[in-house]
Amino acid sequence: MKTKEKIYLIKGLKYLFILFLIGTTFSCGTEEQGQKKYFSRSADEYANIKIYGEEVAELTSPPLVPAPVGNRPAKKLYMEMEIIEKEAEMADGVTYLYWTFGGTVPGSFVRTRVGDLVEFKIKNHPDNKLPHNIDLHAVTGQGGGAEASFVAPGQEKTFSFKVINPGLYVYHCATAPVGMHVANGMYGLILVEPEGGLPPVDKEFYVMQGDFYTEGKFGQAGLQPFNMQKAIDENPDYVVFNGSVNGLSGENALTAKTGESIRIFFGNGGPNLASSFHVIGEIFDKVYVEGGSQINTNVQTTLVPAGGAAILEFVADVPSNLVLVDHSIFRAFNKGALGVLAVSGEENPKVFAGEIMEGIYLPEGSVIQNMPESELNIEVPKDLSKSDRIEAGKKMYMQACFACHQSNGEGIPNAFPPLAQSDFLNEDINRSIDALLFGLSGEIEVNGKKYNSIMPAQQLSDEEVANVLTYVYNSWNNNGTLVSPEMVKSRRK
């Protein structure tokens, strides 16, 4: 290589090296600035925030939350929480002995702002049988306060801490055996808002998921004791929101109006299962990942670990019953992790127009692509005995009805009504036939419980409708009616 070319090569390499150094410096500087923006202050700086005044903190039962902190300065907060062991409803006809913070599952919602100094009094009711304590994940210190708060029945303890990390945190009992105390409902949320508070929204709700382990299977009536082996095996009978199967449905359903901005403070008490939290019919505009400062946008389902939390925000765009679920979906429809946010208001067809067309689907390649309506109802007459109809109806039921109404006819709580011993069915056979032929929507009452879901019209022949209804009427202590194809045909007219 010539000397002149070598000189040019060396100069070129020098320029590249200089550019590399400039890029690296700029990149590091940008990253450092981003981190400074992300972590606006260090924990030490938050710990040194000056206190201005004091007040008694408001604690609320789920699904309510205290008022936002807004732009107030850091204060000294006084708060009290009572531990209560109490029997309450787990599901219809099922009770459970819950161990609670504040008398509810989850426990009372605690709202603070970063830099607040908290004086926390915990009281163990004299009627309780066991000692308890509290471990707040927002607390920096021995056991999150567990050691300082250990309290026997009929006693109280007061301890103090400063909240120095903004975010949404779980608290729970940490008395041995820890898993058993958590599994019995001893968990809740504490929010530490950043300086200046969270951005304002129209509605805020408090929801927690928990898994419960009972001696009896799901729905087995009576007082159900805790089953330690099932808990160790991580095989819960119930996975629920706010402590029970009906915790967020029926009279306990959340409500909002179209156009309102909504924030859900969601936590997972566990003790074992992670939650795949999803709202059917909405998309999360913002998710504060694991309750911290990182924000994801346009999220369908967010994973929340046991002992973790997330802040979820969205706008209720159209009127509907939004369904809150753990999208590990058998937990929703078979173990209770299902709730409702009922949104009322004006329709918005630009966003959702609903059904615009209904027709018969004939796969490509079918010999007959269209059939006159008069020919659709022509059937080959069949003379089946009652037992034959029951047998044929059972097969049809397991194909068309099983998923919603279950093999035992008990339905799915708060979603699909029971067929077993159903007053709705037994009082009016024609109403039952019409439901299969024409569908059913709107609120109905079955065995004293209200349901508001949609059953589409079934594309069944008169013979098939007669068979499946005869099976239903002759199962699960229903009234034994024999439904004939002629009865079905008369309702089509």
matplotlib code that plots the C-alpha trace (Angstrom):
import matplotlib.pyplot as plt

x = [0.0, 1.3, 2.3, -0.4, -3.1, -2.0, -2.3, -5.8, -6.8, -5.4, -7.2, -10.5, -10.2, -9.6, -12.7, -14.8, -13.4, -14.3, -17.8, -18.2, -17.2, -19.5, -22.4, -21.7, -21.5, -24.7, -26.5, -25.3, -26.3, -29.8, -30.2, -29.1, -31.5, -34.3, -33.5, -33.5, -36.9, -38.1, -36.8, -37.6, -36.0, -34.1, -35.5, -33.2, -34.6, -38.1, -37.3, -36.2, -39.3, -40.6, -43.9, -46.6, -49.5, -51.3, -54.6, -56.6, -56.4, -59.6, -59.7, -62.3, -63.9, -63.8, -64.7, -64.4, -61.2, -60.4, -60.3, -57.2, -54.3, -54.1, -51.4, -51.3, -47.9, -46.6, -48.3, -48.3, -51.2, -52.9, -54.7, -56.3, -57.2, -59.0, -58.5, -61.7, -62.2, -65.8, -68.0, -69.4, -70.8, -68.3, -71.0, -74.8, -75.4, -71.6, -70.0, -66.3, -64.5, -62.5, -59.7, -59.9, -58.3, -61.2, -63.9, -63.7, -61.8, -59.7, -58.9, -59.4, -57.8, -54.9, -54.1, -51.0, -48.6, -44.8, -43.1, -46.0, -45.2, -47.7, -48.6, -50.4, -52.4, -53.4, -56.0, -56.8, -60.4, -60.9, -63.2, -60.5, -58.7, -55.2, -52.4, -51.9, -49.7, -49.3, -46.6, -47.0, -44.9, -44.8, -42.8, -39.0, -38.0, -38.0, -40.6, -42.5, -43.8, -44.6, -42.4, -43.5, -47.2, -47.4, -50.5, -52.5, -56.3, -57.5, -54.3, -53.2, -49.9, -48.8, -45.8, -44.6, -43.0, -42.4, -43.5, -40.6, -41.5, -44.5, -46.6, -49.4, -48.5, -50.0, -50.2, -50.9, -50.6, -47.2, -47.9, -47.0, -48.2, -48.1, -49.8, -52.8, -53.3, -53.2, -55.4, -58.1, -58.3, -55.7, -54.5, -55.2, -53.7, -51.8, -51.4, -48.4, -49.2, -46.4, -45.8, -48.8, -50.9, -52.1, -53.9, -57.6, -60.2, -64.0, -64.3, -61.9, -62.4, -60.6, -60.5, -58.4, -58.2, -57.7, -57.6, -59.4, -59.0, -62.0, -62.8, -65.9, -65.8, -67.0, -70.6, -70.9, -73.3, -72.6, -69.6, -66.5, -63.3, -59.8, -58.0, -54.2, -53.3, -55.2, -53.3, -50.0, -50.9, -52.0, -55.4, -58.1, -61.8, -62.5, -60.7, -62.7, -62.7, -63.2, -63.6, -66.6, -68.2, -70.7, -68.2, -68.5, -71.8, -75.5, -76.0, -72.3, -71.6, -69.6, -71.3, -70.2, -71.5, -70.4, -67.6, -66.3, -62.6, -62.1, -59.2, -59.0, -56.6, -56.1, -54.2, -53.6, -53.6, -52.9, -51.6, -50.6, -52.0, -50.9, -53.8, -54.3, -56.6, -58.9, -62.0, -64.2, -65.4, -62.7, -59.0, -56.7, -55.5, -52.8, -51.4, -49.0, -47.0, -46.8, -48.1, -44.9, -43.9, -43.6, -46.7, -47.8, -50.6, -53.3, -53.1, -55.7, -54.7, -52.1, -50.3, -50.4, -48.3, -49.4, -48.5, -48.4, -50.6, -51.4, -53.1, -55.5, -57.1, -59.6, -62.6, -66.1, -66.8, -70.2, -73.0, -72.5, -71.9, -68.1, -67.0, -64.0, -62.2, -59.1, -58.4, -57.1, -60.7, -61.8, -61.2, -63.7, -66.6, -65.9, -64.3, -65.8, -63.2, -65.9, -67.3, -69.4, -68.9, -72.3, -71.9, -75.0, -75.5, -76.0, -75.2, -72.3, -72.7, -69.5, -67.7, -70.0, -73.1, -74.1, -75.7, -76.4, -77.3, -78.4, -78.6, -78.1, -74.5, -74.1, -70.5, -69.0, -69.6, -72.9, -75.2, -78.1, -77.1, -80.5, -83.7, -87.2, -88.3, -91.3, -89.1, -86.9, -89.6, -90.3, -89.3, -89.6, -92.1, -90.7, -92.6, -90.2, -91.0, -90.3, -87.1, -85.9, -86.5, -84.6, -81.6, -81.6, -82.0, -79.1, -76.8, -78.0, -77.7, -74.0, -73.4, -75.3, -76.0, -73.3, -70.8, -73.1, -75.5, -73.0, -73.5, -75.4, -77.7, -76.5, -75.3, -72.5, -73.1, -73.8, -73.5, -75.8, -78.9, -79.5, -81.8, -81.9, -85.1, -85.7, -88.9, -88.4, -88.6, -91.2, -93.7, -94.1, -93.2, -94.0, -91.5, -88.9, -89.6, -89.6, -86.2, -84.7, -86.5, -86.1, -83.4, -83.6, -82.1, -82.7, -83.0, -84.8, -85.2, -84.5, -84.9, -84.8, -81.6, -81.4, -79.5, -78.9, -77.1, -77.9, -79.0, -79.0, -81.7, -80.8, -80.8, -82.5, -85.4, -88.7, -87.6, -84.3, -85.9, -88.5, -85.8, -83.5, -86.3, -87.7, -84.2, -84.0, -87.5, -86.8, -83.5, -82.3, -85.7, -87.6, -91.3, -91.1, -92.8, -92.8, -92.3, -93.5, -92.4, -96.1, -95.8, -92.6, -94.1, -97.1, -94.7, -93.0, -96.1]
y = [0.0, 3.5, 5.9, 8.4, 5.8, 4.7, 8.3, 8.6, 5.3, 6.3, 9.6, 7.9, 5.5, 8.5, 10.2, 7.1, 6.7, 10.3, 9.9, 6.7, 8.6, 11.5, 9.1, 7.1, 10.2, 11.6, 8.2, 7.9, 11.5, 10.9, 7.7, 9.4, 12.3, 9.8, 8.0, 11.3, 12.1, 8.6, 8.7, 12.3, 12.0, 9.4, 7.5, 9.6, 12.8, 11.6, 10.6, 14.2, 15.8, 18.3, 17.5, 20.2, 19.6, 16.4, 14.7, 11.5, 9.4, 8.1, 4.4, 2.9, -0.5, -2.0, -1.1, 2.5, 4.5, 7.6, 11.0, 11.8, 13.6, 16.2, 18.8, 18.8, 18.8, 15.8, 15.4, 13.2, 10.8, 8.9, 5.7, 2.8, -0.7, -3.4, -7.1, -9.1, -12.8, -13.3, -15.7, -14.3, -15.4, -17.0, -17.9, -18.6, -20.9, -21.1, -19.3, -19.1, -17.9, -14.9, -13.2, -9.5, -6.1, -3.8, -6.4, -6.8, -8.8, -7.1, -4.9, -1.2, 0.9, 3.2, 6.3, 8.5, 10.6, 10.3, 11.8, 11.3, 10.2, 7.5, 6.6, 3.3, 1.7, -1.9, -3.5, -7.2, -7.7, -9.5, -12.1, -13.2, -16.5, -15.8, -13.2, -11.2, -8.5, -6.4, -6.4, -3.3, -3.6, 0.2, 0.2, 0.2, -1.5, -4.8, -7.0, -4.1, -3.4, -7.0, -7.3, -4.0, -4.7, -8.3, -8.2, -10.7, -10.8, -8.0, -6.0, -3.1, -1.8, 1.5, 1.9, 4.6, 4.8, 7.2, 6.4, 7.1, 5.2, 6.2, 3.3, 0.9, -1.8, -4.8, -5.3, -8.6, -10.5, -12.1, -14.2, -17.9, -19.8, -16.8, -18.6, -19.6, -16.0, -14.6, -17.4, -16.5, -13.0, -10.9, -8.6, -5.1, -2.2, 1.0, 3.7, 6.1, 9.0, 11.0, 14.6, 16.5, 13.4, 11.1, 12.8, 13.3, 10.8, 10.6, 7.2, 5.1, 1.6, -0.9, -4.5, -7.4, -11.0, -13.9, -17.7, -19.7, -23.4, -25.1, -28.6, -28.8, -28.3, -25.1, -24.4, -27.1, -25.6, -24.7, -23.3, -24.4, -24.8, -24.0, -26.9, -26.7, -29.5, -27.9, -24.6, -26.4, -28.1, -24.7, -26.1, -23.6, -24.2, -20.5, -17.6, -14.5, -10.7, -8.8, -11.9, -13.7, -15.1, -12.2, -9.6, -7.5, -8.6, -8.3, -5.6, -5.3, -4.5, -1.4, 1.4, 4.2, 6.4, 6.6, 9.1, 8.7, 8.1, 5.1, 4.1, 0.6, 0.0, -3.7, -6.0, -9.7, -11.1, -14.6, -16.4, -18.6, -17.7, -14.9, -13.0, -12.5, -9.5, -8.5, -6.4, -7.9, -5.1, -2.6, -1.9, -0.4, 3.0, 3.0, 0.3, 1.3, -1.9, -3.7, -0.5, 1.4, 4.3, 2.5, 3.0, 0.7, 1.9, 0.1, -3.1, -6.0, -8.2, -7.5, -10.0, -9.3, -11.6, -12.8, -10.0, -7.5, -4.7, -2.6, 0.7, 0.5, 3.4, 3.5, 5.5, 3.9, 4.5, 2.8, 1.5, -2.2, -4.6, -4.8, -8.1, -8.2, -11.6, -13.5, -14.6, -17.9, -18.4, -21.4, -19.4, -16.9, -19.2, -22.1, -20.7, -17.2, -14.7, -12.6, -9.2, -6.5, -2.8, -1.7, 1.3, 3.3, 6.2, 7.1, 4.6, 5.4, 3.5, 5.0, 2.9, -0.1, -0.6, -4.0, -6.6, -5.4, -8.7, -12.2, -15.1, -18.8, -19.9, -22.5, -23.5, -23.1, -26.2, -27.2, -28.8, -26.5, -22.9, -21.5, -23.1, -21.6, -20.8, -23.1, -26.0, -25.4, -26.6, -29.9, -32.8, -36.5, -37.4, -39.4, -41.3, -41.5, -42.6, -40.3, -42.2, -42.0, -38.3, -37.9, -39.9, -37.9, -34.7, -35.4, -35.8, -32.5, -30.8, -31.8, -30.4, -27.1, -26.2, -27.7, -24.9, -22.3, -24.3, -27.0, -30.8, -30.6, -27.8, -25.4, -22.8, -20.3, -17.9, -14.3, -15.2, -18.0, -19.1, -22.6, -25.0, -27.3, -26.8, -23.7, -21.8, -19.9, -23.1, -25.0, -22.2, -21.8, -24.4, -22.0, -19.5, -22.2, -23.1, -19.5, -19.0, -21.7, -20.6, -16.9, -16.3, -14.4, -11.1, -8.6, -9.1, -12.3, -13.7, -17.4, -18.9, -15.4, -14.4, -11.8, -12.5, -10.2, -12.0, -12.9, -16.3, -16.4, -18.2, -21.9, -23.3, -26.5, -28.5, -29.0, -32.5, -31.4, -28.6, -31.1, -33.6, -31.2, -29.6, -33.0, -33.9, -30.7, -31.1, -34.6, -33.9, -32.2, -32.3, -30.4, -31.1, -34.0, -32.4, -34.3, -31.7, -32.8, -31.5, -30.4, -28.1, -26.6, -26.1, -24.3, -21.7, -21.0, -19.5]
z = [0.0, -0.9, 2.0, 0.9, 1.0, 4.5, 5.7, 4.4, 6.0, 9.4, 9.2, 8.3, 11.2, 13.5, 12.3, 12.8, 16.3, 17.1, 15.7, 17.8, 21.0, 20.2, 19.6, 22.8, 24.9, 23.4, 23.9, 27.5, 28.2, 26.7, 28.6, 31.8, 31.2, 30.6, 33.9, 35.7, 34.3, 35.1, 38.6, 39.4, 42.9, 44.8, 47.8, 50.0, 48.6, 49.1, 52.7, 53.4, 52.1, 54.7, 56.4, 56.4, 58.8, 59.7, 59.2, 59.9, 56.7, 55.0, 54.5, 52.2, 51.6, 48.1, 45.4, 46.7, 47.0, 49.0, 47.3, 45.2, 47.0, 44.3, 44.8, 48.6, 50.3, 52.3, 55.7, 58.7, 58.4, 61.2, 60.2, 62.1, 60.8, 62.7, 62.0, 62.0, 61.6, 60.2, 58.4, 55.1, 51.8, 49.3, 46.7, 46.7, 49.7, 50.5, 53.4, 54.5, 57.6, 56.3, 58.1, 57.1, 57.4, 58.1, 57.8, 54.0, 51.4, 50.1, 53.1, 53.3, 50.5, 51.8, 49.8, 50.4, 48.5, 48.3, 51.4, 53.8, 57.3, 58.4, 62.0, 61.6, 64.4, 63.9, 66.3, 66.6, 67.7, 71.0, 69.5, 67.0, 67.6, 66.2, 66.2, 63.0, 61.6, 58.4, 55.8, 53.5, 50.3, 50.2, 53.5, 53.5, 56.7, 58.6, 57.1, 55.6, 59.2, 60.0, 63.0, 64.5, 64.0, 65.3, 67.6, 69.6, 69.9, 72.1, 71.6, 69.4, 68.0, 66.5, 64.2, 61.9, 58.4, 55.6, 52.1, 49.7, 46.5, 44.4, 43.1, 43.9, 46.4, 48.0, 51.8, 53.5, 56.8, 57.3, 60.4, 60.1, 58.2, 55.9, 53.0, 55.1, 56.4, 52.8, 51.5, 54.0, 52.6, 54.5, 51.7, 50.3, 48.5, 49.5, 46.9, 47.0, 44.6, 43.0, 43.8, 42.2, 42.3, 39.5, 36.5, 37.3, 36.0, 36.3, 38.1, 40.2, 41.4, 43.8, 42.7, 43.9, 42.8, 45.2, 45.1, 47.8, 48.8, 50.4, 51.6, 49.3, 45.6, 43.8, 44.8, 47.5, 50.0, 53.7, 55.7, 53.9, 55.9, 54.4, 52.9, 53.4, 51.0, 48.1, 48.8, 48.8, 45.5, 44.2, 43.2, 44.2, 44.2, 43.9, 42.0, 42.7, 42.6, 45.9, 48.0, 46.6, 43.4, 43.6, 44.6, 41.4, 39.9, 40.5, 43.2, 43.5, 39.8, 39.1, 37.2, 34.8, 32.0, 28.4, 27.9, 31.5, 32.1, 34.4, 36.5, 38.2, 41.0, 40.5, 42.8, 43.1, 46.7, 45.5, 47.5, 44.5, 41.1, 38.7, 37.0, 33.3, 33.9, 31.0, 30.5, 27.8, 25.5, 26.2, 25.7, 28.4, 27.2, 29.8, 32.1, 34.9, 34.7, 38.1, 39.7, 39.0, 36.8, 33.5, 31.3, 28.4, 26.1, 24.1, 26.2, 25.9, 28.8, 31.6, 33.7, 37.4, 39.7, 43.1, 45.5, 42.6, 41.3, 38.2, 37.5, 34.5, 32.6, 29.8, 28.6, 28.5, 24.8, 24.4, 26.6, 27.5, 30.3, 30.4, 31.9, 34.1, 33.9, 34.6, 31.0, 32.3, 31.2, 33.1, 36.3, 35.0, 34.0, 36.4, 39.5, 39.9, 38.5, 36.7, 37.4, 35.6, 34.9, 33.6, 31.3, 30.5, 28.1, 24.4, 21.7, 19.4, 16.1, 14.8, 17.4, 17.7, 15.5, 16.9, 14.7, 11.2, 9.4, 10.1, 7.7, 7.1, 6.5, 3.7, 3.1, -0.3, -2.4, -0.9, -3.4, -2.3, -1.9, -1.2, 0.2, 0.3, 3.8, 3.4, 2.8, 5.9, 8.2, 6.4, 8.6, 8.4, 11.1, 14.0, 16.6, 19.5, 23.0, 25.9, 26.9, 23.3, 23.2, 26.5, 25.1, 21.9, 23.7, 26.0, 23.0, 21.6, 25.0, 25.3, 21.8, 22.0, 25.6, 27.8, 27.7, 29.1, 31.3, 32.4, 32.5, 35.8, 34.6, 37.3, 34.8, 35.5, 38.5, 37.4, 33.7, 32.6, 34.5, 35.9, 34.2, 37.2, 39.2, 37.2, 38.0, 34.7, 32.7, 34.8, 34.9, 31.1, 28.5, 25.6, 27.0, 26.9, 23.3, 22.3, 23.9, 21.7, 18.5, 18.7, 21.3, 24.6, 25.7, 28.5, 32.3, 33.5, 37.0, 37.7, 41.1, 42.7, 40.9, 38.1, 34.9, 32.0, 29.2, 25.6, 24.3, 20.4, 18.5, 17.9, 14.4, 15.4, 13.8, 15.6, 16.4, 17.9, 20.0, 21.3, 22.2, 24.0, 26.0, 26.9, 28.3, 30.3, 31.7, 32.8, 34.4, 37.6, 39.4, 36.8, 36.2, 33.7, 30.7, 27.4, 24.6, 21.1, 17.7, 17.2, 20.2, 18.8, 15.3, 16.7, 18.3, 14.9, 13.4]

ax = plt.figure().add_subplot(projection="3d")
ax.plot(x, y, z, "-o")
ax.set_aspect("equal")
plt.show()
